[in-house]
Amino acid sequence: MFVADLHNDLVQRIIEGEDVTKATSHGHTDIPRLKESCINLQILIIWVSSKTANPNYFDKANKMYDEIEKLSSIKDVVIPKNLQEIKDGIKNNQLLLPISMEGGEAIENKIDNLYYFIKRGLFYLGPTWNHSLDWVSSNYDEKYNKSKLKINGLNDFGKEVINICQENKVLIDVSHIGEKSFWDIEKISKKPFIASHSSVNKLCQHFRNLHDDQIIAIKNKKGLIGINPYPFFIDSTFKERDSKVRSEHKEKIKSFEIQFSKKSSQWLAKQHFFQKQLASICPDIDIFLDHMEYIINLIGIDYVGVGSDYDGLDCLPKGWNDCRDHFKIAERLESRGYKQEEIEKVMGKNILRVLEEINY
């Protein structure tokens, strides 16, 4: 079975100095664990925050690209640049690590920079993370900072970014963008777009989750939704339990802030600490499957995948500890009566369909 996961933030740990070519005892992935898992294609994410004191977005993103590409020196690890290289890698049973970008900060409002990353083999572009840019608004800001937005939706530059990506066979990822931005993208898109790591707003109200009309629009564009297992996005009761645990560890959180001067280092330390602390209060994996099944029932099984957000979140559903547990998704689908052919679509074949669509 071909298995694809649509979103992984492992590069953050690499930038902090971790050697992920060796087995590690924290986080959700490293190269040995990915090879041990059922995952064949793991999309790795370039992410640079727009809230740092020393931006240098383009340079930082470039460094992340370089670090990921170094992984291709490992036996049977490939950084594919196009669909043919993905097909070749599948045939040769290699671990495929295509590179994508979450947030358009690295473009620095320059089309030449966009072309630069496209030439480096950009798999997909998510126009924003939680922070809006000069040319596109995020779902967080549209909900909580609407009065401070420079632009609500896409401006002309933003539309040019979307068009250039689609003309050059780069997928657009709408997981973090605002509703106005979503519908602006939907209006101008001539090719499929995806939500790489989002869940269902109807089942769990959260600014990061998709409304039914958005889910249907993604289907109508022949796209794909990678369901995100983060407990905050799938279980509306989780927030209260999480707050209680965090309040019990205020001193530990403070110690991380004293120990590490960099925000990114603090974030990783907290993430790895709470992976263990939150494990017992996380929802069951079946709640994640409920989100998946909701979308299957609404728009069909051809438009659903998995976007785990590995190493970008501090906890996963109960019993799902890291990428080696990824196969449990297939097991639960089987227990719910899905046929092998249907399970294979959800686990990986659907993203191959989308790639064929954007490459015609």
C-alpha positions in Angstrom: 0.0 0.0 0.0 1.3 3.5 -0.9 1.0 5.8 2.1 1.4 9.6 2.0 1.3 12.1 4.8 0.7 15.7 3.7 2.3 17.8 6.5 5.4 17.5 8.7 7.4 20.2 10.5 10.5 18.1 11.2 12.8 20.8 9.7 12.2 23.0 12.8 14.1 20.4 14.9 16.9 20.2 12.3 17.4 24.0 12.4 17.6 23.8 16.2 20.6 21.4 15.7 19.1 18.0 16.1 20.5 15.1 14.0 17.3 13.5 12.7 19.3 11.1 10.6 19.5 9.1 13.8 16.7 7.7 16.0 15.5 10.2 18.5 13.5 9.7 21.7 11.1 12.7 21.3 9.0 14.3 18.6 7.1 12.3 16.1 9.5 11.6 13.3 13.2 11.2 12.3 14.6 9.3 9.3 14.9 5.9 11.0 11.4 6.1 12.4 10.0 7.2 9.0 11.7 4.3 7.3 10.3 2.0 10.0 6.8 3.4 9.5 4.3 2.6 6.8 4.8 6.1 5.2 6.3 6.3 1.7 5.8 10.0 1.0 6.2 12.5 3.8 5.8 16.1 2.9 8.3 18.3 4.8 7.5 21.9 5.5 9.5 25.1 5.2 8.1 27.6 7.8 9.5 31.0 8.8 7.5 33.1 11.3 6.7 36.7 10.5 6.9 37.7 14.1 10.7 37.2 14.6 12.9 40.2 15.5 15.4 39.4 12.7 13.3 38.3 9.7 15.5 37.4 6.8 12.7 35.2 5.6 14.1 34.3 2.2 17.5 33.4 3.7 16.0 31.3 6.5 13.7 29.4 4.1 16.7 28.8 1.9 18.7 27.3 4.8 15.7 25.1 5.6 15.6 23.9 2.0 19.4 23.2 2.2 19.0 21.2 5.4 16.2 19.0 4.0 18.0 18.4 0.7 21.0 17.1 2.7 18.8 14.2 3.8 18.9 12.9 0.2 22.5 11.7 0.9 20.9 8.9 3.0 20.4 5.6 1.2 16.9 5.3 -0.2 15.9 8.8 0.7 14.8 11.1 -2.2 13.7 14.7 -2.3 11.5 14.6 -5.4 11.0 17.7 -7.6 8.2 16.5 -9.8 5.6 13.8 -10.3 7.9 11.6 -12.4 10.5 11.5 -9.6 7.7 10.6 -7.1 6.6 7.7 -9.4 10.2 6.5 -9.8 10.6 6.6 -6.0 7.5 4.6 -5.4 8.7 2.0 -7.9 12.1 1.8 -6.1 10.6 1.6 -2.6 12.3 4.8 -1.5 11.4 7.3 1.3 10.1 10.4 -0.6 10.4 13.8 1.2 9.0 16.5 -1.1 9.4 20.1 0.2 6.5 22.5 0.7 6.1 25.9 2.2 3.7 27.1 5.0 3.3 30.9 4.8 4.5 33.1 2.0 6.9 35.2 4.1 9.9 33.7 2.2 8.8 35.3 -1.0 9.3 38.7 0.5 6.7 40.2 -1.9 8.9 39.4 -4.9 7.8 37.3 -7.8 11.4 36.4 -8.6 11.7 34.8 -5.1 8.6 32.7 -5.8 10.1 31.5 -9.1 13.3 30.7 -7.2 11.5 28.3 -4.9 9.5 26.8 -7.7 12.8 26.0 -9.4 13.9 24.3 -6.2 11.0 21.9 -6.6 8.3 23.4 -4.4 5.5 20.8 -3.9 2.9 23.1 -2.5 2.5 26.6 -1.1 0.3 27.6 1.8 0.0 31.4 1.3 -0.2 32.0 5.1 0.4 30.4 8.5 -1.6 32.1 11.3 -0.1 35.5 10.4 -1.5 37.5 7.4 0.8 39.0 4.8 0.6 42.1 2.7 -1.2 40.2 0.0 -3.3 37.5 1.7 -5.3 37.2 5.0 -5.0 34.2 7.4 -7.9 32.4 9.1 -6.6 33.5 12.5 -6.5 37.2 11.6 -9.8 37.2 9.8 -11.4 35.9 12.9 -9.5 37.7 15.7 -7.7 40.7 14.1 -10.0 41.7 11.3 -9.8 45.5 12.0 -5.9 45.4 11.8 -5.7 43.5 8.4 -3.8 45.2 5.6 -5.8 43.2 3.1 -8.9 41.0 3.6 -8.6 38.2 1.1 -6.2 38.3 -1.9 -4.9 41.5 -3.6 -3.6 41.6 -7.2 -0.2 40.4 -6.1 -1.7 37.5 -4.2 -3.7 36.5 -7.3 -0.5 36.6 -9.3 1.2 34.3 -6.8 -1.7 31.8 -7.0 -1.7 31.9 -10.8 2.0 31.4 -11.1 2.0 28.5 -8.8 -0.8 26.7 -10.7 0.8 27.5 -14.0 4.0 25.8 -12.7 2.3 22.7 -11.3 2.7 23.8 -7.6 -0.3 22.9 -5.5 -2.0 25.6 -3.4 -2.7 24.7 0.3 -5.6 26.5 1.9 -5.3 25.1 5.5 -4.3 28.3 7.2 -5.9 31.0 5.0 -9.0 33.0 5.9 -12.5 32.4 4.5 -12.2 35.5 2.3 -8.9 34.4 1.0 -10.2 30.9 0.4 -13.1 32.1 -1.8 -10.8 34.4 -3.7 -8.5 31.5 -4.4 -11.5 29.3 -5.3 -12.7 31.9 -7.8 -9.5 32.1 -9.7 -8.2 28.5 -9.5 -8.1 26.6 -12.7 -6.5 23.6 -11.0 -7.1 21.5 -7.8 -6.0 22.9 -4.5 -5.8 21.2 -1.2 -6.2 21.7 2.6 -3.1 19.8 3.7 -3.9 19.6 7.5 -7.4 20.7 8.4 -10.5 19.1 10.1 -14.3 19.7 10.2 -15.8 22.8 11.7 -19.2 21.2 12.0 -17.8 18.6 14.4 -15.4 20.9 16.3 -15.7 24.6 15.9 -12.2 26.1 15.5 -10.9 28.8 13.2 -8.5 26.3 11.6 -11.3 23.9 10.5 -13.2 23.8 7.3 -16.9 24.7 6.8 -19.1 22.4 4.7 -19.2 24.8 1.8 -15.4 24.9 1.7 -15.2 21.1 1.8 -17.6 20.9 -1.1 -15.7 23.6 -3.0 -12.4 21.6 -2.6 -14.2 18.6 -4.1 -15.6 20.6 -7.0 -12.0 21.7 -7.8 -10.9 18.0 -7.6 -8.7 18.7 -4.6 -8.0 17.0 -1.4 -8.4 17.5 2.4 -5.7 16.0 4.7 -7.5 15.5 8.1 -5.5 16.9 11.0 -5.4 14.8 14.2 -4.5 17.6 16.6 -6.9 17.2 19.6 -7.8 20.9 19.6 -9.1 20.5 16.0 -11.1 17.3 16.5 -12.4 17.4 20.0 -14.2 20.5 21.4 -13.9 19.2 25.0 -10.1 18.9 24.8 -9.3 22.6 25.5 -10.5 22.4 29.1 -8.5 19.3 29.9 -5.4 20.8 28.2 -5.7 24.0 30.2 -5.8 22.1 33.5 -2.6 20.1 32.7 -0.7 23.3 31.6 -1.7 25.1 34.7 -0.2 22.3 36.7 3.2 22.8 35.0 3.5 26.6 35.0 6.9 26.4 36.7 8.2 24.0 34.1 7.0 26.3 31.2 8.7 29.2 32.9 12.0 27.2 33.2 12.0 26.6 29.4 11.6 30.4 28.9 14.6 31.0 31.1 16.7 28.2 29.7 16.2 29.0 26.0 16.5 32.6 24.7 15.1 31.7 21.2 11.3 31.5 20.9 11.7 28.5 18.5 13.8 26.6 21.1 11.3 27.3 23.8 8.5 26.1 21.5 10.2 22.8 20.8 11.1 22.2 24.5 7.5 22.8 25.5 6.2 20.6 22.7 8.4 17.7 23.6 7.5 18.0 27.3 3.8 18.2 26.7 3.8 15.2 24.3 4.2 13.0 27.4 2.1 15.1 29.8 -1.0 15.3 27.6 -1.0 11.8 26.3 -3.4 10.4 28.9 -6.0 13.1 28.3 -6.1 13.1 24.5 -9.2 11.9 22.7 -9.3 8.5 21.1 -8.2 8.1 17.5 -11.9 7.3 16.6 -12.7 11.0 16.9 -10.1 11.6 14.2 -11.8 9.0 12.1 -15.2 10.7 12.7 -13.8 13.8 11.0 -12.5 11.7 8.1 -15.8 9.9 7.8 -17.8 13.1 7.9 -16.0 14.3 4.8 -16.3 10.9 3.1 -20.1 11.1 3.6 -20.3 14.7 2.4 -18.1 14.6 -0.7 -16.8 11.1 -1.2 -13.7 9.0 -0.5 -11.7 10.4 -3.4 -11.1 13.7 -1.6 -9.8 12.6 1.8 -6.2 12.1 3.0 -4.1 12.5 6.1 -2.2 15.6 7.2 -0.7 14.6 10.5 1.2 17.8 11.3 3.9 15.6 12.9 6.4 17.6 14.8 4.2 20.7 14.6 1.9 19.8 17.5 2.4 18.7 21.1 0.0 15.8 21.2 -1.8 13.2 19.0 -4.9 11.1 19.7 -4.5 8.4 22.4 -2.3 5.5 21.3 -0.9 7.4 18.4 2.5 8.3 19.6 4.5 9.0 16.5 4.8 8.2 12.8 5.2 4.4 13.5 1.5 4.4 14.6 0.4 5.9 11.3 -0.9 2.4 10.2 -3.5 2.6 12.9 -5.5 4.9 10.6 -5.9 2.1 8.0 -6.7 -0.4 10.8 -9.5 1.8 12.1 -10.9 2.3 8.6 -10.9 -1.4 8.1 -12.7 -1.9 11.4 -15.4 0.5 10.2 -16.0 -1.6 7.1 -14.0 0.1 4.4 -12.7 -2.0 1.6 -9.0 -2.3 0.8 -9.3 -0.2 -2.3 -11.0 2.6 -0.3 -8.4 2.5 2.4 -5.6 2.8 -0.1 -7.2 6.0 -1.5 -7.3 7.7 1.9 -3.9 6.5 2.9 -2.1 7.8 -0.2 -3.6 7.2 -3.6 -5.8 10.4 -3.5 -2.8 12.7 -3.4 -1.4 10.9 -6.5 -4.7 11.6 -8.2 -4.4 15.3 -7.4 -0.9 15.4 -8.7 -2.0 13.8 -12.0 -4.8 16.5 -12.2 -2.3 19.4 -11.8 0.2 17.9 -14.2 -2.2 17.5 -17.2 
